[in-house]
């Protein structure tokens, strides 16, 4: 997953107990059977209808064979892999009905697990039929938009009930989806024949694989071969509102093909999938997102310009690289506490600094090795990441390791007031820690070894396909194999520190220093445009949308000191109506000797207030500056690897 995803479900229930015995209809608290390691006796038939685009409604009908008469529990996925949280979409589920041989069966929701439903199967009933409707979110609501007039994202996890009490990898299921006339679909699922009357049937699989294989459905799709090698082909499926948005030039496509080659050179030849399908939406409503799967990924770009404004709108070009890395780091090789056997068992996020921090590091590294970013864009991006880490006052009370709990605490992950609370820092600050590790290996080994060797040894070694779990000690041991060092002490000094400085040693060892001047970099400006914000964090400590609404106030920064908080709206600056350029001009003017504070008129809590912003430091924007006389290890890290290196 990538950090800028919003996925909120208001219901949140902590598991208190997971009993082993089958539940009675009058179930005890949290009486959901635990997943046993045995085959489910029968194949679920799952039919999904997503043709009601205008009303944003998905309809499910499932036939679930029963193991026998008596109590049975049906669950909708709650803990969603890749979302690292109990974000299952239960709040908008409606119309839930269970029947047996045409007669309705009573159901009762578990009092603790809101996603679990208890039924009592009568004698002689071989299968129950379940139907439900799931409404996709409306604009402005808390749940991510998944249905638009021209394309939709279909997540089986929001639509599929499975029988509790079995490992989801051992429950067989056969699924089909009915899509609107004239639309097409893309997914990693294998098809069982061609579409008939808009219905595509998929080959029988297991519940775990189905949940890990979302479907993109749309009116305008183009698919591109990124690697046609029949042993493990890789394809890119792009969906947009307008066919013109799908005009990918050969040069841009070649960068995506190079991503597949460079990933092979990083991880070695053992790909973890039989085939891989990138699913990419170019739609503003769906927006920027990334969600990893073993054989596919969901990717959303900010808007339609991914191909058509490649040079202008380049922020976020690492999205496909980040998600592709996850096929190795996260989906195949998985932290033991994230490797659960069904979707009711709570997940543990203690190693997300590997799962996400390292994916962020290698996503950016691969994006630069392939030309998705230029070296200069990547350095400007790193400058922004480093500046953000440095400007995180929450470090004074909360460790980086503790931020890995953010998604469990709140499925939104990011509450806005992030500088003091801290947000999903294990992504980008985690990335800085891995840069630290990589440069240290290079320094200690006199350039003979690097984190690429760790990639090959830890993630790329020959193993059967499927999940292979690890613990922190395995990471430390593998690092020691590459380069002997006190890696446990090194990592924990950075992960557990409270009150220390941001981890910028890797930049310095890479040959670069974080610096500030009065001009934003091209990356900085592209990032502001993509996010629709003006970022003045490093001067007045404010981020604002175009109408002056404050998106974020840096804790204890100049804006905070003046009394401005997130959600306020700045109406006027020095007597003139708010405009981003006017605010920037006022910041420059206030830096002149003897200049007065900046006068703000702010709308806050329904009142108009006059505030004085006493800041005289001028504009400040982050950059990386080369440290003269030191090796440019960052350049070495970001350089493409040649075929010979494989
Ligand atoms: Zn991720």
Boltz pocket constraint, residues with backbone or C-beta under 6 A from the ligand:
constraints:
  - pocket:
      binder: B
      contacts: [[A, 1], [A, 2], [A, 290], [A, 292], [A, 322], [A, 323], [A, 326], [A, 355], [A, 356], [A, 359]]
      max_distance: 6.0
